[in-house]
Amino acid sequence: MRALTPAEVLFDGEVQPAVLPPCDHYAGSEKLIRKSLALQVQLGPVFDVTLDCEDGAQVGQEAAHAELVASFIGGEDDRFGRVGVRIHDFQNRAWRDDVRIILRNAKKPPAYVTLPKIRSVFDAAEMVAFVEASRCELGIDAPIPCHLLIETHGALAEVFELAALPGVEALSFGLMDFVSAHNGAIPDTAMRSPGQFEHPLVRRAKLEIAAACHAHGKVASHNVSTEVRDMSVIANDAARARNEFGYTRMWSIHPAQIEPIVSAFSPRADEVAVAASILLAAQQAQWGPTRYQDTLHDRASYRYYWSVLRRAHATGRAMPAGADALFGPEASTRGS
């Protein structure tokens, strides 16, 4: 009899919480897109590349830019299928054309579609439904996940309802627009560190988004850091986002930011080793209670350690001996 995997026994028939690569790297111009895809080939699928139609397109050139973006998705430099796209927002008439052009012209579907400046559940639901209807119309087999950018008062007020929407895979915090929406009531120091982690209104927004994501099994993606010279700042921001606010993913806007973000969100080697040991013992015990170093474990702690292994897998970490079997007989060495 084949040994059952954690995914088969620990969630009582529910879908596992989503796990994504820990870095979401944005690129808008053709030059930056090419550079980002080349770096992804070099480092592997430990970060996603988001091709930006919102801020990347010149006014009046939206359709041409969407066609450019589409030409890279599924192309020879898209080796891992981890290239997504950010389209225009709901108030911009170009957003529907973005979806049609990209899904029609890309060689394969994007890994996800990011929807910016969501103002309400109504906005998000209509956009998600349009993406789904478009992929069905074009004969694309699998649903395309949507990521929502939470950067308005309306979106934050309805963040739990947004996280619950079918078709939504992740919520991202848009720090700059959120601070600007307060019309000077939040100082500009809250747009960077350490202020972004200290101002009460910004802290509240970060925590609400993370809590909503974890309540509904979605990925919480932390906002960008604007520092591009001192990578210790990026590493510290990523560590605080993970350890203090519960985020499992973070934006990047400069290639140098990618590796510190991936490192900060990756489980440590000792955490991975402990998780593998506990889960392999549990698998041998048919997922009944076990003891590890004089500590008792059951399905509640097994779910925690399974999340550690899944995050390690998503960041390209090599699994301890025997642990690959926990991902199933067809698991590859990367991703989950």
N, C-alpha and C positions, 0 to 999 in steps of 0.2 A: 504494500500500500504506500502510495506517495505521501511524503510528509507535507502537511498543510502549511502554507505560508502565513505570515502575520496578516496580510491583506485579506486572507480568506476567513480568518477566525476572530479578529479583534474588533470588528466594526458592526457586528450583528446585522449584516445585510445593507448597512448604510454605505454611501460612497466615501472613500477615504478623503480627508482634507487635502486640498491641493498643495503640491510642492512644485516650485519653479526654481530655475537658476537664480542665485542670490543677487545678481546685478542686472539692471535694466539700462543698457547704454543707448543714449539718444544720438542720432546723426541725421542732419537735414540736407546738407549739400552733397552733390555727387562726389566731390573729393573726400569728404568725411565719411560718407557711406562706404566707399571703396576701402578706405583705411580701416574702418571698423570691422568690415567683413574679413579683411586680411588678418586682423588681429584675432578674430574669432577662430579662423582656421588654425592659427598658431597656438592659441591657448586651449582650444576645444570648447565644447558647449557648456562652459561654466558661467557664461553670461549671455543674455539675449541682446539683440540689436533691434532697436525700434527706429524705423525710418519715418521721419517726421514730415507730415503734410501740413500740419497746422502752422508752426513757426518757420518751417523750411521753405514754404512756397512764397514767391513774390506775388503781390496783389495783381490780379489779372492773369496770372500764370498758373492758377491752381490746377487746371486740367493737365497741363504739360508736366507739372511736377508730379502729379499722381501717376502719370504714365512712366515717368522716370523711376519713381519708387517701385512700381509694378515690375519693371524690367529687372530689378535685382532679386525679387522674391522668387525662390526656386531656381535661380541661375546657378552658374558653375561655382560661384563663391558662397552660395548658401548651402554649406555642406551638411548642416545638422538639422535643418528645419526649425531653427530657433530665431527666425527673423519676423518681427511684428511690424505694425504700422500705427501711427497716430494720425487720425483724420481731423478735419475741422470740427468745431463745436456745433451744437444744436441750433444756435442762432445764426450761423453762417450758411448760406444757401449752397455752399460747395460740398457739404458733408455727404450728401447722398451720391453726388457724382464721384467723390473720392472712393466710396465703397464700390460702386459699379465699375469704375475704371480699373481699380486694383484687382478685384475678384475676376474680372473678365480677362485682363491682360497678364496677370502673374502666371508663371509656369506651374506653380502650385499655390494653394491657399496660404496666407500668412499664418504664423503661429498664434496670433491674437490681433485684435483690433482695439486700440486705446481710444476711449471717448472722453475728450477734455471738457472742462467747465460745466459739468453736470449741475443743473440747478434744482432738479426734482426727480422723484421716481418716475413721473410721467415722461420727462425728457429721456431718461435712461432706457425705460421700457420701449419707447418708440424706436430709439436707435438700435437697441439690441434686436428688436423684432425685424427691423429693416435689414440688418446684417444677415439674420437667419433666412429671411425671405429671399434675399439676393443670392445666397449660396444655394438654396433649393432651386431657384429659377435657373441658375447656371449649371446645375447638375453636380455640384461639389458634394461629395459623399458625407463627410463628417462635419458636425457643427464647428464653428469658429468661435473660440472664447473671446469675451469682451473684458477689457480692463477699464475701470472707471476712475477718472481723476476727480478727487474731492478737494475743491478749492473755492467753494462758494458757501455762503450761509445756508442756503436752501439744501444743498447736498449734505452738509454736516447735520442739519436738523433731521434728515431722513436717512442717516447713514446705515442704520440697522435694516431698514426696508431695502435699501440699495444692495447691501451685501446679500440679502435673501433672494434677489432676482435670479431666476434660472438663466443660464447663459453667461453669467458674470463669474469670472475666475479670480479677479484681484481688484483691490482698491488701492489707489496711490494718493498720497497727500501732496497737494500743490501748494507749497509753503508761500512762495512769492505772491501769487494771486490772492491767497487767503489773507495775508497780512495787508496787502493793498486794499482789500475789500473793507477794511476797517477805517479807511479814510483818515489815517494819521493817529487813530486812537491807540494803535500798537506801534511802538517805535521801530525804526528800520534796523536796529540792533537785533531784533527778533528774526530777521531774514538770514542771519548767519550765527555761527557758534561763538560763545556758548549761549547767546541769548535765545536761540531757537528752542533750547531745551529748558529754559528757565521762565519765560513769560507764561503766566497762568492760562491765558486764552489759547496760546499755541500748544502748550502741554495738553490742555483739555482736548483740543482737536486731534492731536496725535493719538491720545489714549482712546478716544471714542472710535476712531477709525480702526485701530488695532483690535479693540474689543469686538466690534461688529464683524470683522473678518473672522476672528477665531470662533465666534458664536455660530457662524454659518459655513465653516470649512473653506474659507477663501484666503488668498495670500495678501498679507499687509505689506505694501511697498512704501518705503520711506522716501521722503523728498530729497532733492538734489542738494549737495553742498557746492557752493560757488568757488571754494578754494581750489586753485589749480597748480600751485607751486609746492606747498607744504603738505605732503601726503600723510604726515602724522595727524593732521587735522581731519582728513578724510577717514583714516583708520579709527580715530577716536569717535567721530560722529557715527560711524557704522556700528561700533561697539556699543555706544549708548543707545542707539536705535534698537539694537537687538536685545541688550540686557535689561534696559530700563523701561522700554516702551513696547516690547513684544513684536517687533517687526522682523520679517524673515527675508526681506528683499530691499534693495535701495537703488535709486537712480544714479547714473553716471553721465556726465556731460563732457568728460575729457578722458582720453585713453589711459592716462596715468592713474586715474581714479579706480579703474576696474580691479586691479589686483588687490589693493588694500581692502576694497569692499568685499570681494570674494573671500579673502582671508578672514576678515572679521566675522562674517556670517557662517563660516565653515566650522563644524564641530571639531574640537581638538582631538588629536590622535588617541589620547587616553579615554575620552568620552566614547569614541567609536569602538574602541576595544572592549570597554565595559558593556556597551549596548549589545554588541555582537555576542559576547559570552552569555549574557542573560537571556537573549532571545534564542540562541541555539540550545541552551539548556531547556528553555520552555518548550521549544519544538520537540525535543526528545521526550518531554513529559506530557505530550499531547495537549499542551497549553493549559495544563493544570498549574496549581501553585508550585513554586520552586524556592530554593534558598541560594543566595549568592553572597559569599563573605559574611555570613551570619545575619543577613537581611532577607526577610521574606518578600517575595514578589508574586503578583497575580496579574490578571488582564489589565488592570488600571495602570500599573507601572510598565507592563509590556507595551502598551500604546505609546507611552512616553519614549521608551527606548527605540521603538520602531520609528518614531518621528526623527530621532537623532540619526539613525542609519539612512533614512530617506533623504535628509538634508545633506548628509555626507556624500551620498550617491550623486545628488544633483550638483555637487561642487567638484565632482571628478575624483573624490578620494578613493584610493584603493581599499577594498574591503579586507578585513582580517580573514584568515584561512577559514573556509567553509561558509562564510557569511553571504557569499553570492547566492547560495541556495535559498536564502530567505526571500529573495526577490522573485523566485520561481524559476522553472527550468529554462525559460526563454529569455531571461534577463541578460542585458548587455552589461558591460563594465561601466557604462555611464548612463545617467538619467534614471528616472523611475516613473 
